[in-house]
Amino acid sequence: MKREKLQEFRNNKNLTQEQMASKLNITVAHYKAIEYGQRNPSFELMERIKKIFPKANIDKIFLS
């Protein structure tokens, strides 16, 4: 199931999937798999998102 909240978050930051992957220091393929719901984000990755985007609501992005 596609993670529409993650895509919305990325779009609100005016970032491409490639730019988001680069910011998170992961491959584009890995990021796309997370955004398309093919892989689950690790706790470490969620922490990285929170560190890079301090105002990000991780629960809203991944758990709603």
Residue frames as a rotation matrix with the C-alpha (Angstrom) as fourth column:
MET 1
0.576 0.818 0.000 0.00
0.818 -0.576 0.000 0.00
0.000 0.000 -1.000 0.00
LYS 2
-0.086 -0.625 0.776 1.43
0.584 -0.663 -0.469 3.32
0.807 0.413 0.421 -1.07
ARG 3
-0.147 -0.059 -0.987 2.43
0.934 -0.337 -0.119 5.68
-0.326 -0.940 0.105 1.73
GLU 4
0.292 0.387 0.874 0.58
0.748 -0.663 0.043 8.74
0.596 0.641 -0.483 0.56
LYS 5
0.973 0.061 -0.222 1.47
0.202 -0.690 0.695 10.71
-0.111 -0.721 -0.684 3.71
LEU 6
0.130 -0.990 -0.049 5.18
0.501 0.023 0.865 10.22
-0.856 -0.137 0.499 3.04
GLN 7
-0.294 -0.167 0.941 4.73
0.950 -0.165 0.267 11.31
0.111 0.972 0.207 -0.57
GLU 8
0.679 0.621 0.391 2.71
0.540 -0.784 0.308 14.33
0.497 0.002 -0.868 0.58
PHE 9
0.748 -0.486 -0.452 5.41
0.278 -0.389 0.878 15.21
-0.602 -0.783 -0.156 3.12
ARG 10
-0.248 -0.900 0.358 8.11
0.728 0.071 0.681 15.00
-0.639 0.429 0.638 0.44
ASN 11
-0.078 0.302 0.950 6.08
0.899 -0.390 0.197 17.06
0.430 0.870 -0.241 -2.02
ASN 12
0.898 0.431 -0.091 5.42
0.417 -0.765 0.491 19.72
0.142 -0.479 -0.866 0.62
LYS 13
0.403 -0.847 -0.345 9.20
0.196 -0.288 0.937 20.04
-0.894 -0.446 0.050 0.97
ASN 14
0.811 -0.004 -0.585 9.48
-0.542 -0.384 -0.748 20.38
-0.221 0.923 -0.314 -2.83
LEU 15
-0.285 -0.919 0.271 11.80
-0.736 0.391 0.553 17.38
-0.614 -0.042 -0.788 -3.02
THR 16
0.221 0.242 -0.945 12.04
-0.804 0.594 -0.036 14.68
0.552 0.767 0.326 -5.64
GLN 17
0.996 0.086 -0.004 12.40
-0.073 0.866 0.494 11.06
0.046 -0.492 0.869 -4.59
GLU 18
0.404 -0.914 -0.018 16.04
0.603 0.281 -0.746 11.29
0.687 0.291 0.666 -5.60
GLN 19
-0.171 -0.437 0.883 16.63
-0.326 -0.821 -0.469 14.38
0.930 -0.368 -0.003 -3.44
MET 20
0.608 0.466 0.643 14.86
-0.757 0.096 0.646 12.81
0.239 -0.880 0.411 -0.46
ALA 21
0.917 -0.319 -0.238 16.92
0.333 0.943 0.019 9.62
0.218 -0.097 0.971 -0.79
SER 22
0.053 -0.950 0.309 20.09
0.398 -0.264 -0.879 11.70
0.916 0.169 0.364 -0.93
LYS 23
0.025 0.019 1.000 19.14
-0.700 -0.714 0.031 13.66
0.714 -0.700 -0.005 2.20
LEU 24
0.773 0.373 0.514 18.44
-0.632 0.532 0.564 10.39
-0.063 -0.760 0.647 4.03
ASN 25
-0.242 -0.969 -0.047 21.64
-0.956 0.230 0.179 8.79
-0.163 0.088 -0.983 2.72
ILE 26
-0.073 0.270 0.960 19.83
0.013 0.963 -0.270 5.82
-0.997 -0.007 -0.074 1.20
THR 27
-0.919 -0.240 0.314 19.51
0.287 0.142 0.947 4.61
-0.272 0.960 -0.062 -2.38
VAL 28
-0.618 0.724 -0.307 16.71
-0.786 -0.574 0.229 5.90
-0.011 0.383 0.924 -4.55
ALA 29
-0.370 0.456 -0.809 15.46
-0.204 0.810 0.550 2.32
0.906 0.369 -0.207 -4.97
HIS 30
-0.713 0.066 -0.698 15.27
0.655 0.419 -0.629 1.91
0.251 -0.905 -0.342 -1.19
TYR 31
-0.864 0.399 -0.306 13.41
-0.175 -0.809 -0.561 5.19
-0.472 -0.431 0.769 -0.76
LYS 32
-0.494 0.700 -0.516 10.96
-0.784 -0.103 0.612 4.36
0.375 0.707 0.600 -3.56
ALA 33
-0.486 0.283 -0.827 10.28
0.236 0.954 0.187 0.94
0.841 -0.104 -0.530 -2.01
ILE 34
-0.807 0.202 -0.556 9.41
0.542 -0.124 -0.831 2.65
-0.236 -0.972 -0.009 1.29
GLU 35
-0.744 0.531 -0.406 7.22
-0.519 -0.841 -0.149 5.28
-0.421 0.100 0.901 -0.35
TYR 36
-0.332 0.621 -0.710 5.38
-0.747 0.286 0.600 2.65
0.576 0.729 0.369 -2.41
GLY 37
0.361 0.539 0.761 4.88
-0.923 0.323 0.209 0.44
-0.133 -0.778 0.614 0.65
GLN 38
0.641 -0.185 -0.745 7.09
-0.255 0.864 -0.434 -2.39
0.724 0.469 0.507 -0.57
ARG 39
-0.300 -0.743 -0.599 9.47
0.585 0.352 -0.730 -2.00
0.754 -0.569 0.329 2.40
ASN 40
0.814 0.502 -0.293 8.99
0.522 -0.408 0.749 -0.74
0.257 -0.762 -0.594 5.92
PRO 41
0.356 -0.711 0.606 11.18
-0.355 -0.703 -0.617 2.07
0.864 0.005 -0.503 7.21
SER 42
-0.115 -0.476 -0.872 13.63
0.732 0.553 -0.398 1.12
0.672 -0.684 0.284 9.93
PHE 43
0.714 0.294 -0.635 13.55
0.684 -0.485 0.544 2.88
-0.148 -0.823 -0.548 13.27
GLU 44
-0.235 -0.910 -0.342 16.94
0.661 -0.407 0.631 4.37
-0.713 -0.078 0.697 12.35
LEU 45
-0.670 0.028 0.742 15.52
0.670 -0.406 0.621 5.82
0.318 0.914 0.253 9.13
MET 46
0.446 0.886 0.123 12.58
0.682 -0.426 0.594 7.35
0.579 -0.181 -0.795 10.98
GLU 47
0.501 -0.374 -0.780 15.02
0.646 -0.438 0.625 8.90
-0.576 -0.817 0.022 13.44
ARG 48
-0.603 -0.765 0.226 17.05
0.697 -0.368 0.615 10.27
-0.387 0.529 0.755 10.53
ILE 49
-0.180 0.646 0.742 13.93
0.699 -0.446 0.559 11.88
0.692 0.619 -0.372 9.07
LYS 50
0.768 0.504 -0.395 13.18
0.623 -0.446 0.642 13.46
0.148 -0.739 -0.657 12.44
LYS 51
0.088 -0.830 -0.551 16.75
0.670 -0.360 0.649 14.77
-0.737 -0.426 0.525 12.71
ILE 52
-0.764 -0.392 0.512 16.76
0.643 -0.401 0.652 16.26
-0.051 0.828 0.559 9.19
PHE 53
-0.389 0.741 0.547 13.20
0.006 -0.592 0.806 17.58
0.921 0.317 0.226 9.46
PRO 54
-0.980 -0.158 -0.122 12.74
0.111 0.076 -0.991 18.40
0.166 -0.984 -0.057 13.18
LYS 55
-0.558 0.828 0.052 9.10
-0.742 -0.470 -0.478 19.45
-0.372 -0.305 0.877 12.74
ALA 56
-0.466 0.358 -0.810 8.15
-0.528 0.622 0.578 16.19
0.710 0.697 -0.101 11.00
ASN 57
0.042 0.569 0.821 5.44
-0.935 0.312 -0.169 14.19
-0.352 -0.761 0.545 12.71
ILE 58
-0.826 -0.495 -0.268 6.66
-0.558 0.782 0.277 10.62
0.073 0.379 -0.923 12.23
ASP 59
-0.649 0.653 0.391 3.44
0.204 0.645 -0.737 9.14
-0.733 -0.398 -0.551 13.59
LYS 60
0.304 0.797 -0.522 1.37
-0.343 -0.420 -0.840 11.11
-0.889 0.434 0.145 11.08
ILE 61
-0.080 -0.426 -0.901 3.67
-0.990 -0.072 0.122 10.17
-0.117 0.902 -0.416 8.18
PHE 62
-0.735 -0.413 -0.537 3.96
-0.525 0.848 0.066 6.44
0.428 0.331 -0.841 8.88
LEU 63
-0.960 0.277 -0.050 1.21
0.243 0.725 -0.644 5.39
-0.142 -0.630 -0.763 11.27
SER 64
-0.351 0.892 -0.285 -1.91
-0.313 -0.398 -0.862 7.14
-0.882 -0.214 0.419 10.06
